[in-house]
Amino acid sequence: MENNQNKQEKLESVNIDKPIEKKEEDLFSRNSVAEQLNTIIKNYKEEDSITFGIIGDWGSGKTSFVNMTLEDFKDDENFIIVKFNPWNISTRKKLISDFFTTLAKEIRKASFPKFK
């Protein structure tokens, strides 16, 4: 267990503009919520799709939360993680094209690992 002084020192050196990549970097105890979401996703057995939205102000930790959540799935062959960031895409046509190109690429990598 980390003592309060070490945690305070880490908090003082945090770069709030850079998301964390791993659970061990979580200084705000959000990992427990990420693990709850992981359990929901892994236990979902319906044939219908499921969608989650992560909503928050700029700098509130959305990307860090997603990174902590995805960490549990990176070595799980039952899931294919597709990261898609539409932030700079300006047209609907380009958005759709880029999304499906990215999706196809990740499915191909997961299905045929030799051809990454």
Phi and psi in degrees as a GROMACS rama.xvg file:
@    title "Ramachandran Plot"
@    xaxis  label "Phi"
@    yaxis  label "Psi"
@TYPE xy
-81.1579  136.199  GLU-2
-79.8543  163.619  ASN-3
-63.9978  -33.9569  ASN-4
-65.1845  -44.2562  GLN-5
-62.5239  -41.6082  ASN-6
-64.4739  -41.6548  LYS-7
-62.7771  -41.9368  GLN-8
-62.3942  -40.3379  GLU-9
-66.0724  -41.0343  LYS-10
-61.1576  -38.6451  LEU-11
-69.26  -22.2041  GLU-12
-102.692  10.1415  SER-13
-71.224  135.34  VAL-14
-95.8003  100.528  ASN-15
-69.2131  -8.43236  ILE-16
-92.8329  -3.3095  ASP-17
-120.088  120.83  LYS-18
-69.0821  152.285  PRO-19
-76.9286  158.535  ILE-20
-108.471  -26.9248  GLU-21
-131.831  155.214  LYS-22
-57.6206  -34.58  LYS-23
-62.0153  -20.0633  GLU-24
-87.7361  -3.99861  GLU-25
-70.2045  111.18  ASP-26
-100.649  -4.52615  LEU-27
-114.526  15.3503  PHE-28
56.6791  38.5197  SER-29
-91.3224  -10.6988  ARG-30
-60.4454  -33.9472  ASN-31
-63.2897  -36.2654  SER-32
-70.4352  -39.8082  VAL-33
-60.5165  -40.4084  ALA-34
-67.3754  -35.4279  GLU-35
-63.3526  -42.6179  GLN-36
-63.571  -41.3079  LEU-37
-57.9405  -43.1459  ASN-38
-62.3668  -43.9806  THR-39
-59.795  -47.1453  ILE-40
-64.2864  -47.2066  ILE-41
-68.6341  -26.0196  LYS-42
-93.45  -2.45447  ASN-43
-71.4429  120.229  TYR-44
-116.047  -0.610009  LYS-45
-69.1306  157.921  GLU-46
-82.9048  -18.9556  GLU-47
-75.735  158.545  ASP-48
-74.1938  165.365  SER-49
-134.973  141.482  ILE-50
-131.512  140.231  THR-51
-125.727  143.867  PHE-52
-118.196  137.569  GLY-53
-109.381  112.629  ILE-54
-116.613  135.764  ILE-55
179.625  164.287  GLY-56
-67.7473  163.85  ASP-57
-58.6927  132.871  TRP-58
81.7876  5.80478  GLY-59
-85.0933  -6.12447  SER-60
106.659  17.1738  GLY-61
-59.8544  -50.1702  LYS-62
-64.9486  -39.7265  THR-63
-61.1865  -42.5189  SER-64
-62.5216  -45.3564  PHE-65
-61.7596  -43.8575  VAL-66
-59.8993  -42.3949  ASN-67
-65.3658  -38.7846  MET-68
-65.6629  -47.0132  THR-69
-69.1421  -21.3447  LEU-70
-56.3289  -37.1288  GLU-71
-72.9399  -14.464  ASP-72
-102.309  -11.413  PHE-73
-62.1052  -29.9612  LYS-74
-108.293  10.3653  ASP-75
-94.4903  112.504  ASP-76
-69.8958  -10.0373  GLU-77
-79.9882  -7.641  ASN-78
-129.297  141.606  PHE-79
-113.232  118.892  ILE-80
-91.8022  125.234  ILE-81
-119.298  111.326  VAL-82
-94.2011  123.882  LYS-83
-137.698  123.445  PHE-84
-117.572  104.584  ASN-85
-86.1552  10.8024  PRO-86
-49.8751  -45.6294  TRP-87
-100.983  13.4815  ASN-88
-88.1479  127.803  ILE-89
-99.7936  -19.3772  SER-90
-122.586  154.909  THR-91
-62.5723  -43.3351  ARG-92
-60.4713  -44.966  LYS-93
-67.2278  -38.129  LYS-94
-58.9442  -50.0715  LEU-95
-63.4958  -45.4532  ILE-96
-60.995  -49.1206  SER-97
-63.8688  -38.9969  ASP-98
-61.8362  -50.8717  PHE-99
-70.2064  -29.6725  PHE-100
-64.6379  -45.6119  THR-101
-64.1997  -44.4155  THR-102
-59.5785  -48.5185  LEU-103
-61.032  -41.4743  ALA-104
-60.9766  -45.2834  LYS-105
-70.2964  -36.8569  GLU-106
-65.9172  -42.3485  ILE-107
-61.1431  -44.7688  ARG-108
-61.2615  -40.1934  LYS-109
-73.2509  -34.0993  ALA-110
-82.9759  -31.3269  SER-111
-131.869  73.1886  PHE-112
-57.8959  -24.3881  PRO-113
-65.7193  -24.609  LYS-114
-102.982  26.7708  PHE-115
